[in-house]
């Protein structure tokens, strides 16, 4: 799977502001649109996907309307929906631009725009992938935009609406937006658990190699740098979200009810915890790299020490063999009957003496 930064579409330089140009990977499926209406007593779900059913609800409606758009790769669909809800072209431009960082912005037509990133783990390739998510909050409606995936990430919230469980059915669209954002932030903790597990495995392998474990697969710098890259990518996706939520709390937008603010403050705390965890992991990786390099250096020193000891043992033996291998005629020892055995004995005694000496010095 290709990383999100490798785009298949790019906005052309010099294009007019507000030009709706999709930036992202190619998607083979059509955009799916669902309309959900609910209140404390009942709910209705329209999955026909007809744009004619997606209009600004009347101010007197007793329902909260949720328009869930799954797939932002068809600009003509996004533009048509924007026309029916009188959405600003710059807002629609940010909806289809998956490079847009998390932010919130209030428009003059009385809507609040929020965009952020959903993170997905891919265990097979150990990569983190970001999905572009946007919300348009109106007086009695919420429009959610998500990149096309095989499954709807908002299914848990929809299930709560169907079961009338929790506070979603008893609150307005601002609480619905909070519930969806909270679902996204909860996924951040799953991503961090995945990264933490990978770090624990690498740390255990490094420690086992350091203490001289046999048969342990040595971790490589490639794995450590890969995790560092994923943490940097994750931090880049999450860091602006804290400022964005903080702005929502401070500015007290009229579409956000006072009863929703405590939940947003709790969400702010969760995002802060996520960022702190990411930073702690980022600080841990250089330490693991240092330990890994130190371990490899110690293992190399141990190998060199062993080779040096063997060289020191065989050096005098080579010297003795070299002297008696010169084949001079006037060498009395060559005529000795037991000279061969005496020479072997001297060589063996020399080697044994050196081994004993090295062991007493703690070099072996």
C-alpha positions as CSV (number, residue, x, y, z in Angstrom):
1,X,0.0,0.0,0.0
2,X,1.4,3.4,-1.0
3,X,1.9,6.1,1.6
4,X,-0.6,8.9,1.6
5,X,2.0,11.4,0.7
6,X,2.3,9.9,-2.8
7,X,-0.6,11.7,-4.5
8,X,-2.3,10.6,-7.7
9,X,-3.8,14.1,-8.2
10,X,-2.4,17.5,-7.5
11,X,-4.0,20.9,-7.7
12,X,-2.6,22.8,-10.6
13,X,-0.4,25.8,-9.9
14,X,-2.2,29.1,-10.6
15,X,-5.7,27.6,-10.3
16,X,-8.4,29.9,-9.1
17,X,-9.1,29.8,-5.3
18,X,-12.1,27.7,-4.6
19,X,-11.4,25.3,-7.5
20,X,-12.6,21.8,-6.4
21,X,-9.8,19.5,-7.3
22,X,-9.5,16.1,-5.6
23,X,-6.0,15.4,-4.3
24,X,-5.6,11.7,-3.3
25,X,-5.4,8.2,-4.5
26,X,-7.6,6.8,-7.2
27,X,-10.8,5.1,-6.1
28,X,-12.8,2.7,-8.2
29,X,-16.1,3.0,-6.3
30,X,-18.7,5.8,-6.6
31,X,-19.3,8.2,-3.7
32,X,-21.9,6.9,-1.3
33,X,-24.3,9.3,0.5
34,X,-26.5,8.4,3.5
35,X,-29.1,10.7,5.2
36,X,-29.8,9.9,8.9
37,X,-32.5,11.8,10.8
38,X,-33.1,11.2,14.5
39,X,-34.5,12.6,17.7
40,X,-35.1,11.1,21.1
41,X,-38.2,9.2,19.9
42,X,-37.2,7.9,16.5
43,X,-34.7,7.7,13.6
44,X,-34.8,7.3,9.9
45,X,-32.0,6.2,7.5
46,X,-32.0,6.9,3.8
47,X,-29.2,5.1,2.0
48,X,-30.5,5.7,-1.5
49,X,-27.7,8.2,-2.1
50,X,-30.0,10.6,-4.1
51,X,-28.7,14.1,-3.9
52,X,-32.3,15.4,-4.2
53,X,-32.9,14.1,-0.7
54,X,-29.9,16.0,0.7
55,X,-31.1,19.6,1.3
56,X,-31.0,22.0,4.2
57,X,-33.6,20.8,6.7
58,X,-36.3,23.3,7.7
59,X,-35.7,25.3,10.8
60,X,-38.9,23.8,12.4
61,X,-37.9,20.2,11.9
62,X,-37.9,18.1,15.1
63,X,-35.0,16.0,13.8
64,X,-31.2,16.3,13.7
65,X,-30.1,15.6,10.1
66,X,-26.8,13.8,9.5
67,X,-25.5,13.6,5.9
68,X,-22.7,11.0,5.7
69,X,-20.6,11.3,2.5
70,X,-18.3,8.3,2.0
71,X,-15.9,9.2,-0.8
72,X,-14.6,12.6,-1.8
73,X,-13.0,11.5,-5.0
74,X,-15.8,12.8,-7.2
75,X,-15.6,16.6,-7.2
76,X,-18.8,16.9,-9.2
77,X,-20.8,15.2,-6.4
78,X,-19.2,17.3,-3.7
79,X,-19.9,20.5,-5.7
80,X,-23.5,19.5,-6.2
81,X,-24.0,18.8,-2.5
82,X,-22.3,22.1,-1.7
83,X,-24.7,24.0,-3.9
84,X,-27.7,22.4,-2.2
85,X,-26.3,23.5,1.2
86,X,-25.0,26.8,0.0
87,X,-21.4,25.9,1.1
88,X,-18.5,28.2,0.4
89,X,-16.2,27.1,-2.5
90,X,-13.1,27.4,-0.3
91,X,-14.8,25.0,2.2
92,X,-15.4,22.5,-0.6
93,X,-11.8,22.9,-1.8
94,X,-10.6,21.9,1.7
95,X,-13.0,18.9,1.7
96,X,-11.4,17.3,-1.3
97,X,-7.8,18.3,-0.5
98,X,-6.4,15.4,1.5
99,X,-3.2,17.5,2.1
100,X,-5.2,19.9,4.3
101,X,-4.0,19.9,7.9
102,X,-6.6,19.8,10.8
103,X,-8.3,23.1,11.3
104,X,-11.6,24.7,12.1
105,X,-13.2,27.8,10.4
106,X,-16.4,29.6,10.8
107,X,-18.1,31.0,7.6
108,X,-20.4,33.9,7.2
109,X,-23.3,31.7,6.1
110,X,-23.5,30.4,9.7
111,X,-21.7,27.1,9.3
112,X,-18.7,25.7,11.1
113,X,-16.1,23.7,9.1
114,X,-13.8,21.2,10.9
115,X,-11.3,18.9,9.2
116,X,-9.0,16.3,10.8
117,X,-7.3,13.0,10.2
118,X,-8.3,9.4,10.9
119,X,-5.3,7.1,11.4
120,X,-5.2,3.4,10.3
121,X,-2.7,0.8,11.2
122,X,-1.4,-1.6,8.6
123,X,0.2,-4.5,10.5
124,X,1.4,-6.3,7.5
125,X,3.7,-3.4,6.4
126,X,3.9,-1.6,9.7
127,X,2.7,1.7,8.3
128,X,0.3,4.3,9.5
129,X,-2.1,5.7,7.0
130,X,-4.2,8.9,7.4
131,X,-7.7,9.3,6.1
132,X,-9.0,12.8,5.4
133,X,-12.2,13.6,7.4
134,X,-14.2,16.8,7.3
135,X,-17.4,18.1,9.1
136,X,-19.8,20.9,8.2
137,X,-21.9,21.8,11.2
138,X,-25.1,23.8,10.7
139,X,-28.0,24.8,12.9
140,X,-29.8,21.5,12.8
141,X,-27.6,19.3,10.6
142,X,-24.1,17.9,10.3
143,X,-22.4,16.8,7.0
144,X,-19.5,14.4,7.4
145,X,-17.0,13.7,4.6
146,X,-14.7,10.7,4.6
147,X,-12.4,9.2,2.1
148,X,-13.7,6.0,0.5
149,X,-12.7,2.9,2.5
150,X,-13.9,-0.7,2.6
151,X,-15.8,0.0,5.8
152,X,-17.5,3.0,7.3
153,X,-15.5,4.3,10.3
154,X,-18.5,6.0,11.8
155,X,-20.5,2.7,12.2
156,X,-20.2,2.6,16.0
157,X,-21.9,6.0,16.3
158,X,-24.6,5.0,13.9
159,X,-25.1,1.8,15.9
160,X,-25.6,4.0,19.0
161,X,-28.2,6.1,17.2
162,X,-30.1,3.0,16.2
163,X,-30.0,1.5,19.7
164,X,-30.8,4.9,21.3
165,X,-27.8,4.3,23.5
166,X,-25.7,7.1,25.0
167,X,-26.4,10.8,24.7
168,X,-26.3,11.2,20.9
169,X,-30.1,10.9,20.4
170,X,-30.7,13.4,23.2
171,X,-28.4,16.1,21.9
172,X,-28.0,18.3,18.8
173,X,-25.6,18.1,15.8
174,X,-22.8,19.7,17.7
175,X,-22.7,16.7,20.1
176,X,-22.9,14.3,17.1
177,X,-19.8,16.1,15.7
178,X,-18.0,15.6,19.1
179,X,-19.0,11.9,19.1
180,X,-17.5,11.4,15.7
181,X,-14.3,13.3,16.6
182,X,-14.0,11.3,19.8
183,X,-14.3,8.1,17.8
184,X,-11.4,9.3,15.6
185,X,-9.2,10.3,18.7
186,X,-9.9,6.8,20.2
187,X,-8.4,5.3,17.1
188,X,-5.2,7.3,17.8
189,X,-4.7,5.3,21.0
190,X,-5.0,2.1,19.1
191,X,-2.3,3.4,16.7
192,X,-0.1,4.3,19.7
193,X,-0.6,0.8,21.2
194,X,0.6,-0.6,17.9
195,X,3.7,1.6,17.8
196,X,4.4,0.9,21.5
197,X,4.2,-2.9,20.9
198,X,6.7,-2.6,18.1
199,X,9.0,-0.5,20.3
200,X,8.8,-3.1,23.1
201,X,9.7,-5.9,20.7
202,X,12.7,-4.0,19.4
203,X,13.8,-3.1,22.9
204,X,13.6,-6.7,24.1
205,X,15.6,-7.9,21.1
206,X,18.3,-5.2,21.6
207,X,18.6,-6.1,25.3
208,X,18.8,-9.9,24.5
209,X,21.6,-9.2,22.0
210,X,23.4,-7.0,24.5
211,X,23.5,-9.7,27.2
212,X,24.8,-12.2,24.7
213,X,21.7,-14.1,23.9
214,X,22.2,-16.9,21.3
215,X,20.1,-17.2,18.2
216,X,18.4,-13.8,18.7
217,X,17.6,-12.0,15.5
218,X,19.3,-8.7,15.7
219,X,17.2,-5.6,15.2
220,X,18.3,-3.4,12.4
221,X,18.5,0.3,12.0
222,X,16.0,0.1,9.2
223,X,13.3,-1.0,11.7
224,X,14.1,1.8,14.1
225,X,14.2,4.4,11.4
226,X,10.9,3.1,10.1
227,X,9.2,3.5,13.4
228,X,10.7,7.0,13.8
229,X,9.3,7.9,10.4
230,X,5.8,6.6,11.4
231,X,5.9,8.6,14.6
232,X,6.9,11.8,12.8
233,X,4.1,11.2,10.3
234,X,1.6,10.6,13.1
235,X,2.7,13.7,15.0
236,X,2.3,15.8,11.9
237,X,-1.3,14.5,11.5
238,X,-2.3,14.9,15.2
239,X,-0.4,18.0,16.4
240,X,-2.7,20.7,14.8
241,X,-5.8,19.0,16.2
242,X,-5.0,20.2,19.7
243,X,-4.9,23.8,18.6
244,X,-8.0,23.3,16.6
245,X,-10.1,21.9,19.5
246,X,-8.7,24.6,21.8
247,X,-9.9,27.2,19.4
248,X,-13.4,25.7,19.3
249,X,-13.5,25.8,23.1
250,X,-12.2,29.4,23.4
251,X,-14.2,31.0,20.6
252,X,-17.5,29.5,21.9
253,X,-19.2,29.3,18.5
254,X,-23.0,29.8,18.6
255,X,-23.5,26.4,16.9
256,X,-21.7,24.6,19.8
257,X,-24.0,24.4,22.8
258,X,-22.6,25.1,26.3
259,X,-23.4,21.5,27.3
260,X,-21.0,20.2,24.6
261,X,-18.0,22.3,25.8
262,X,-17.1,19.9,28.7
263,X,-17.0,17.0,26.2
264,X,-14.7,19.1,23.9
265,X,-12.4,19.9,26.9
266,X,-12.2,16.2,27.6
267,X,-11.4,15.5,24.0
268,X,-8.7,18.2,24.2
269,X,-7.1,16.4,27.1
270,X,-7.2,13.1,25.2
271,X,-5.4,14.7,22.2
272,X,-2.8,16.2,24.6
273,X,-2.2,12.8,26.0
274,X,-1.8,11.4,22.5
275,X,0.8,14.1,21.6
276,X,2.7,13.5,24.9
277,X,2.8,9.8,24.2
278,X,4.1,10.4,20.6
279,X,6.8,12.7,22.0
280,X,7.9,10.2,24.6
281,X,8.1,7.5,21.9
282,X,10.1,9.8,19.7
283,X,12.6,10.4,22.6
284,X,12.8,6.7,23.2
285,X,13.9,5.8,19.7
286,X,17.3,7.7,19.7
287,X,18.1,6.0,23.0
288,X,17.3,2.6,21.4
289,X,19.5,3.5,18.4
290,X,22.4,4.4,20.7
291,X,22.0,1.1,22.6
292,X,21.8,-0.8,19.4
293,X,24.9,0.9,18.0
294,X,26.7,0.4,21.3
295,X,25.7,-3.3,21.3
296,X,27.0,-3.8,17.8
297,X,30.2,-2.0,18.8
298,X,30.7,-4.2,21.9
299,X,30.1,-7.3,19.8
300,X,32.7,-6.2,17.3
301,X,35.1,-5.4,20.1
302,X,34.5,-8.9,21.5
303,X,35.2,-10.5,18.2
304,X,38.4,-8.4,17.7
305,X,39.5,-9.4,21.3
306,X,39.1,-13.1,20.5
307,X,41.0,-12.8,17.3
308,X,43.8,-10.8,19.0
309,X,44.1,-13.5,21.7
310,X,44.4,-16.2,19.1
311,X,46.9,-14.2,17.2
312,X,49.0,-13.6,20.4
313,X,49.0,-17.4,21.1
314,X,50.0,-18.4,17.7
315,X,52.6,-15.6,17.2
316,X,55.4,-17.3,19.3
317,X,54.5,-20.7,17.8
318,X,54.9,-19.3,14.4
319,X,58.2,-17.7,15.4
320,X,59.6,-21.1,16.6
321,X,58.3,-22.9,13.5
322,X,59.9,-20.2,11.4
323,X,63.3,-20.5,13.0
324,X,63.5,-24.3,12.5
325,X,62.1,-24.1,9.1
326,X,65.1,-22.1,7.7
327,X,66.9,-25.4,6.8
328,X,70.5,-24.1,7.5
329,X,73.1,-26.8,7.6
330,X,74.8,-25.6,10.8
331,X,71.8,-26.0,13.1
332,X,72.7,-28.5,15.9
333,X,69.1,-28.9,16.9
334,X,68.2,-30.4,13.5
335,X,70.5,-33.4,14.2
336,X,68.9,-34.1,17.6
337,X,67.1,-37.5,17.7
338,X,64.1,-36.1,19.7
339,X,64.3,-32.6,18.4
340,X,60.9,-32.7,16.7
341,X,59.1,-33.8,19.9
342,X,61.0,-31.4,22.0
343,X,60.0,-28.5,19.7
344,X,56.4,-29.6,19.8
345,X,56.5,-29.7,23.6
346,X,58.0,-26.3,23.8
347,X,55.3,-24.9,21.5
348,X,52.6,-26.6,23.5
349,X,54.0,-25.3,26.8
350,X,54.2,-21.8,25.4
351,X,50.6,-21.9,24.2
352,X,49.4,-23.3,27.5
353,X,51.4,-20.7,29.4
354,X,49.9,-17.9,27.4
355,X,46.3,-19.3,27.8
356,X,46.8,-19.5,31.6
357,X,48.2,-16.0,31.7
358,X,45.3,-14.5,29.6
359,X,42.7,-16.3,31.8
360,X,44.3,-14.9,35.0
361,X,44.2,-11.4,33.6
362,X,40.5,-11.9,32.7
363,X,41.1,-11.6,29.0
364,X,39.5,-14.9,28.1
